[in-house]
Each structure stands twice: as C-alpha cells, then as structure tokens.
C-alpha cells in the first residue's frame, strides 16, 4: 500500500449516501438486534446502516481518535485490534465489515486483510444473520472461500459515489448458512461458486450499481446482548506510560540525540579567495529555501538549516 494509505491506517470510510442505500435492503424486526462493525471508524456509516429498530451497536476501532468519535454514535466501542478480540460464536444478527485494504505484514504468506477480517469475524454472525461487506471489487476472489461455504443469497453491487469509484468499492450482501445447509453443500457447488466470484473479481465494472430502490430484502434475525473481550495490549495506556520508562529514557539518548551546533569566529581574516567558494556553496544550499546571502563587509559564522546538512556558513554582518 502507498504511504498515504498507511498513514490513514487503510481507512476508507463508506459515504453516507451509499450507507443509506444499503439500509434500504435490510428489514429489522421489532425485537432487539445486536450489530457489529469490527472496523467501525467514526461510526457514521455503521449508524446509518443500522438506523431504525432496536439495534444494539458494537464497534471495534484501532485508531484512538476515531474510536472517540465513534463513541458518540455507537454505544459499545472497543479501542484495539479487532483480530485480538474474542466473542462467542453465533452472536450477532448483522455484521457490517469495511476492512483495511492492505496485505498482512509478516514473515510468511501474507494474505489480504479483507480475507483475514472476514475469516475472523464471520463466526460471530449467527446462522441466518446478514453480512454487509464493503471491499474493492478485485478482492472478491480473495474472500471467495468464505463466501462460497458460509453464505447464501449473495448479491454484489458496485458503488457509484466518486470516492467509491476511485477505490473500486463494491458491497456484498449475504445470509449466513445454517449448519444443515452447510452439510448439504457439495464440493462441486463450492468450486462453481468460487469460480463465479473469481470471474466477478476480474470484471468488477460489470457489476450492477447499487440501486436506490432495493431489488431484494434481507431479514435481520433478532439477537441479544453480546460481550466482547479484548486480549491485546492497551495501546493508549502503553503510550502514556512509555516516556516514564527507564529503558525508553536510555534509548532516547540514541534515538533522539540533541542536534549539534557550531558557533565561533574565523581564526584568520577572510579575503576574496575564502569568501568566493563559501558564497557559492551557501548559495546552492540555500536555493531550496529561497534565501539569498550577501558577502560584503565583515563576516561571522551562523547556523542555517539547509537540506544537505551544512552546519555553518560565513555570512555578512552588513
């Protein structure tokens, strides 16, 4: 992934208008429903998708700032890595997942994060629960094994908002299979479905655009409260305690060394033979900073912040 994407932690929020169109596909019961977003971000899209009905919202977010934003919209937010969160299986009635668009970083076979998050979180979705998955269209193939074996009534649509078109985002809707339905699956059925998903991944532009009026409905089953347990490190607490660590202070002398300074006066009087080369060097170094140096009159040594690391140059006091 590009550096800009890593700086935003691969967070590509779903536009509100797209979330509202997805909401029209969902039918919530009059009973309480537990909903999960393992990459909740600021919670805007998740709130729109689960709007209406008696919905108990649960979210997980790695970034501390976005987690604080989400707490104003989502009642239960955990700040940490979703892959280090534990939960009882078959708990949620609806799962909305817009995972990071990146690869794993590890010594082995690094998979796509879309597949990693889907494999980790789909087990928390109860049989008959609804999956709403937002990913780049070309990554449907990476998720094909889980989609083919665990979900039925799967529909995929391309998203039309400019930001979504830029990142080639699509939404995949499906219902988790019940155990008996999974046992009836044949290997040929799974292979056929995976081939279809691979074909869609090669030609995501051929997917129909998500319509304003839904052409299908997904019934969200009722579900009770859920307990999420975070097993990872408390990142914010560690960050606050780190500067007070003895080891950190010792390493800081090396990692954050004080900048060196140079000051003083020339040992001998300067003449034109000295000033000429110094003037050329200083002028070249200062061009990126758009500075001009005039070498007339008396001279002293000053420190300039120049790109090539020149510690001091001789400049005029006039």
C-alpha positions in Angstrom: 0.0 0.0 0.0 1.1 3.6 -0.6 2.4 5.6 2.3 -0.7 7.9 2.3 -2.9 4.8 2.8 -0.8 3.5 5.7 -0.8 6.9 7.4 -4.6 6.7 7.5 -4.4 3.1 8.6 -6.1 2.0 5.4 -9.3 3.7 6.5 -11.6 4.3 3.5 -15.0 5.3 5.0 -18.2 4.5 3.2 -20.1 7.6 2.1 -23.3 8.3 3.9 -25.4 8.2 0.8 -24.2 4.6 0.0 -24.9 3.5 3.6 -28.4 4.8 3.3 -29.0 2.8 0.1 -27.6 -0.3 1.8 -30.0 0.3 4.7 -33.0 0.0 2.3 -32.1 -3.6 1.7 -32.4 -4.6 5.4 -35.5 -5.4 7.3 -35.1 -5.2 11.1 -37.5 -7.0 13.5 -39.4 -5.4 16.3 -37.1 -7.2 18.8 -33.6 -6.2 19.8 -30.8 -6.9 17.3 -27.1 -7.0 18.0 -25.0 -5.5 15.2 -21.2 -5.4 14.9 -18.7 -3.4 12.9 -15.1 -4.7 13.5 -13.6 -1.6 11.7 -16.1 1.0 12.9 -14.0 4.1 12.1 -16.0 7.2 13.1 -19.3 5.2 13.2 -21.2 7.3 10.6 -21.7 4.6 8.0 -22.5 2.0 10.7 -25.1 4.2 12.3 -26.8 4.8 9.0 -26.9 1.1 8.0 -28.3 0.0 11.4 -30.7 3.0 11.7 -34.2 2.2 13.0 -35.4 -0.7 15.1 -34.0 -1.8 18.5 -30.3 -2.2 17.5 -27.5 -2.8 20.0 -24.4 -1.5 18.2 -21.0 -2.8 18.9 -17.8 -1.5 17.3 -14.0 -2.1 17.3 -11.5 0.5 16.1 -7.7 0.6 16.2 -7.3 4.3 15.9 -7.8 6.1 19.3 -9.1 9.4 17.8 -11.7 7.6 15.5 -12.7 5.4 18.4 -13.6 8.5 20.5 -15.6 9.9 17.6 -17.5 6.6 17.2 -18.5 6.5 20.9 -20.9 9.4 20.2 -22.8 7.1 17.8 -22.1 3.5 18.9 -22.9 2.5 22.4 -20.2 -0.1 22.8 -16.8 0.6 21.3 -13.5 -1.2 21.9 -10.3 0.6 21.1 -7.8 -2.0 19.8 -7.1 -4.6 17.1 -10.2 -6.5 16.0 -8.1 -9.6 15.4 -7.3 -9.7 19.1 -10.9 -9.5 20.2 -12.8 -12.6 21.4 -16.5 -13.2 21.3 -19.0 -16.1 21.5 -19.8 -17.5 18.1 -23.2 -17.1 16.5 -23.9 -13.9 18.5 -24.7 -11.1 16.1 -27.7 -10.6 13.8 -25.9 -8.4 11.4 -22.2 -7.9 10.6 -21.0 -4.8 8.7 -17.4 -5.0 7.7 -15.4 -2.4 5.7 -11.9 -3.8 6.5 -8.4 -2.3 5.7 -7.4 -2.6 2.1 -3.9 -3.9 2.5 -1.8 -7.0 2.9 -0.7 -8.7 6.1 2.8 -7.8 7.3 4.5 -11.0 8.4 7.3 -13.5 7.7 5.0 -16.0 5.9 2.4 -16.0 3.3 0.8 -12.5 3.7 -2.9 -12.6 2.8 -5.2 -9.8 2.0 -6.7 -8.1 5.1 -10.2 -8.3 3.6 -10.0 -12.1 3.7 -8.3 -12.0 7.2 -11.1 -9.9 8.7 -13.9 -11.8 7.1 -12.5 -15.1 8.3 -12.1 -13.8 11.8 -15.5 -12.1 12.1 -18.0 -14.2 10.2 -18.0 -16.8 13.0 -19.6 -14.2 15.3 -22.6 -13.9 12.9 -25.5 -16.1 13.8 -27.0 -18.6 11.3 -29.5 -16.6 9.3 -27.6 -13.4 10.1 -26.9 -10.8 7.4 -23.4 -9.9 6.1 -22.7 -6.5 4.6 -19.1 -6.5 3.2 -17.6 -3.4 1.6 -14.3 -4.2 -0.3 -12.5 -3.3 -3.6 -14.2 -5.3 -6.4 -10.9 -7.0 -7.4 -10.7 -8.6 -3.9 -13.9 -10.6 -4.1 -11.8 -13.5 -5.2 -9.7 -13.4 -2.0 -12.9 -13.8 0.0 -14.4 -16.5 -2.3 -13.8 -19.5 0.0 -15.7 -18.0 3.0 -18.5 -16.6 0.8 -19.0 -19.9 -1.1 -19.0 -22.1 2.0 -20.6 -19.9 4.6 -23.2 -17.7 2.8 -26.1 -18.0 0.5 -28.3 -15.5 -1.3 -25.2 -13.5 -2.0 -25.6 -10.3 -4.1 -22.8 -7.9 -5.1 -23.2 -4.3 -6.3 -20.8 -1.6 -7.4 -20.9 1.7 -5.5 -21.3 4.9 -7.5 -20.1 7.7 -5.2 -16.9 9.4 -6.5 -14.8 8.1 -3.6 -16.1 4.6 -4.0 -15.4 4.7 -7.8 -11.9 5.9 -7.0 -11.2 2.8 -4.9 -13.4 0.5 -6.9 -15.5 -0.4 -3.9 -18.4 -2.9 -4.1 -20.8 -4.1 -1.4 -21.5 -7.8 -0.9 -24.8 -8.8 0.8 -25.4 -12.4 2.0 -27.0 -14.6 4.7 -25.0 -17.0 6.8 -25.9 -20.6 6.1 -27.2 -22.8 8.9 -25.4 -26.0 9.8 -27.7 -28.3 7.8 -27.3 -26.1 4.8 -23.6 -26.2 5.0 -23.6 -30.0 5.3 -25.7 -30.3 2.1 -23.0 -28.4 0.1 -21.1 -30.5 -2.4 -17.5 -29.8 -3.5 -18.8 -29.1 -7.0 -21.1 -26.4 -5.6 -18.3 -24.7 -3.7 -16.0 -24.8 -6.8 -18.7 -23.4 -9.0 -19.4 -20.5 -6.6 -15.7 -19.7 -6.2 -15.3 -19.6 -10.0 -18.2 -17.1 -10.2 -16.6 -14.9 -7.5 -13.2 -15.1 -9.3 -14.9 -14.0 -12.5 -16.5 -11.0 -10.7 -13.1 -10.1 -9.3 -11.6 -9.9 -12.8 -14.5 -7.8 -14.1 -15.9 -5.7 -11.2 -17.0 -3.0 -13.6 -19.7 -5.4 -14.9 -21.5 -5.5 -11.5 -24.8 -3.6 -11.3 -24.8 -0.3 -9.5 -26.3 -0.4 -6.0 -29.9 0.9 -6.7 -31.8 3.5 -4.8 -34.8 1.2 -4.7 -33.8 -2.3 -3.4 -34.4 -5.3 -5.7 -34.0 -7.7 -2.7 -34.7 -7.7 1.0 -32.7 -9.3 3.8 -34.4 -10.1 7.1 -32.1 -9.5 10.1 -32.8 -12.0 12.9 -33.2 -10.9 16.5 -30.3 -11.4 18.9 -29.5 -10.5 22.4 -26.6 -8.5 24.1 -23.1 -9.7 23.4 -19.8 -9.5 25.4 -16.6 -8.6 23.5 -13.3 -9.3 25.3 -10.1 -7.6 24.1 -7.0 -9.7 24.6 -4.4 -7.3 23.1 -2.2 -4.6 24.6 -3.9 -1.4 26.0 -2.3 0.8 23.3 -3.2 4.1 24.8 -2.1 3.2 28.3 1.2 1.9 27.0 1.8 5.1 25.0 1.1 7.2 28.1 3.5 5.2 30.3 6.3 4.8 27.8 8.0 8.2 28.4 8.4 7.3 32.1 10.1 4.0 31.4 13.8 3.8 32.3 14.7 1.8 29.2 12.9 4.3 27.0 14.8 7.2 28.5 18.1 5.4 28.0 17.3 4.6 24.4 16.1 8.1 23.8 19.6 9.5 24.1 20.4 7.5 21.0 17.2 7.7 19.1 16.5 11.4 19.8 20.0 12.8 20.1 20.3 16.6 20.7 21.2 18.4 17.4 24.8 19.6 17.3 25.5 23.3 16.9 28.5 25.2 15.6 29.4 28.7 16.5 32.5 30.9 16.7 34.6 33.3 14.6 37.1 32.6 11.8 40.7 32.0 13.0 42.2 34.3 10.4 40.9 37.2 8.4 39.0 36.3 5.3 39.8 37.5 1.9 38.2 37.1 -1.6 39.8 33.6 -2.0 37.9 32.3 1.1 34.6 34.1 0.6 34.1 33.1 -3.1 33.8 29.2 -2.6 31.9 29.7 0.6 29.5 32.0 -1.2 28.9 29.5 -4.0 28.3 26.6 -1.5 26.0 28.6 0.7 24.0 29.9 -2.3 23.5 26.4 -3.7 22.4 25.1 -0.3 20.0 27.9 0.4 18.3 27.9 -3.0 15.7 25.3 -2.0 14.9 27.6 1.0 14.8 30.6 -1.4 17.4 32.5 0.7 20.0 35.0 -0.6 23.4 35.6 1.0 25.3 38.8 0.5 29.1 38.5 1.2 30.3 42.0 1.9 31.8 43.7 4.9 32.7 41.8 8.0 31.8 38.1 8.4 30.7 35.8 11.2 29.7 32.1 11.4 25.9 31.4 11.8 23.9 28.1 11.7 21.5 27.6 8.9 19.0 24.7 8.5 19.9 23.6 4.9 19.0 20.3 3.3 22.5 18.9 2.8 23.3 19.3 6.4 25.6 22.3 6.2 26.3 23.2 9.9 27.6 26.7 9.4 28.4 29.3 6.7 30.0 32.6 6.7 27.7 35.4 6.1 27.9 39.2 6.1 27.0 41.2 9.2 26.4 44.1 7.0 
